[in-house]
Amino acid sequence: MEITDPQQVQAVVQGMADEYSRKILLSCIASAKSVEGLSRENDIPLSTCYRRVHELLDSKLLVVEKVIITPDGKKYELLRSAYRAVTIKLDGGVMAVEAVMNEDVAEKLRRLWLTMKDR
């Protein structure tokens, strides 16, 4: 699918340009991961990882797949990349961004939407 919204195009380009954001996005394409797991796996300082995750969530490049509540009452989220592939093209001064939705995430969002729509 082509991304035409200028703000989303900017978010994708910025996400791919930043080393930590790119590592985070690539790490959670295949499976959902916690912020702590992403930090350890990619050798990103935990505070930086939290900051990048919040930026990626705000720009809709990451989505929360699941919220876990531990037996002691602590809550943490498992995150997935919204896209499994992104292509950025520059042609004649025009930037085009094409993305392939992460199918698992897309299906879950579709089911959520249908559930909310039926209410």
N, C-alpha and C positions, 0 to 999 in steps of 0.2 A: 504494500500500500504506500502511496505517496503521502508524505507529510507536507501539508500546505500552510498550516498555521505558522506565521512567522515566529511567534514566541516558542512554539514547540521545536521548530527548526533550530532556533538559537540554543535551546536547551540541549538538543541532541549534539550539536556541534561542540558546545562547551563541555558536555559530559565526556565526549570522546577525546577532547583536547587535554583534559586534566588527567595526569597519570594515575592518581589515586582513584578518581571516579571511574576511570576506564577499568582498572583492576577490579574494583568492586562489581561493576556491571558484568564483566566477563566471568567472574567467579560464581555468580548466582544465576547463570542462564539455565544450567541443567538441574539444579536443585536449590531449594530455599535454604538460606543460612542466616544465622544471627549476626548482629553487629560484632560481637566478640569473636565469633568464628571467622568473619571476614577480616577482622583486624589481625588475628593470628596467622591466617592462611596467606595474607598478602604483605605481612610485615609493615602494617600501617599503624601508627600510634592510635590508641583507642579513642582519644578525644578527637583526632582528625577524622577517624573513621565515622564516628557519630555525626560530626558536622557534615561530611560528604553524603552520608546516608540521608540526612534530613534534606539536603539540597536536592538529591536525586529523587526523593519521595515528592518534594514540592513540585519538581519539574515533570513528574509522572514517568520517569525513566525506571524507577523501582516501584514495586507494589508490595504491600504486606500480604503474604500468602496465608499466614496463620499466626494467631496470638496464643502463646502458651502461658499458663499460670502454673507455677511450680507449687509443690505441696506446702512450702513455707510462705506462699502468697505473693511471690515476686512474679512480675509479668515481663515477658520479652517477646519480640516479634521475629518471625522468620520471613526473610525478604527474597524476592525473585526479580530478575530483570524483566521489564515489560516487553523487551524485544529480544529476539534470538539472533537477528542479523540487521545491520544498518549499512546502507551504501550512501555515501555523500559524493555528489558529482558537481563539478564546476564546469559550466559551458557558456561561453560568451558573456561572462559577467553575471550569470544567474546560478544560484546554488539550488540544487535539487536534492532532497533527502528521501530515500526510500527505506522502508523498514518492514521486517517480517515480525509479526507479533509472536511472542513466546506462547505457543499454542496452549500449554497448560494454564498459563495465566489468563489468556484470552477466554478460554472455556470457563474458568472459574468466575471471571467478571461477567460473562454472559449469563451464567446460571444465577449469580447474585442479582443481576439486573432483572431477570425474569421473575425471580422471587419477590423483589421489591415492587415490580410492575403489577403483579397479581394482587397486591394488598389493597 
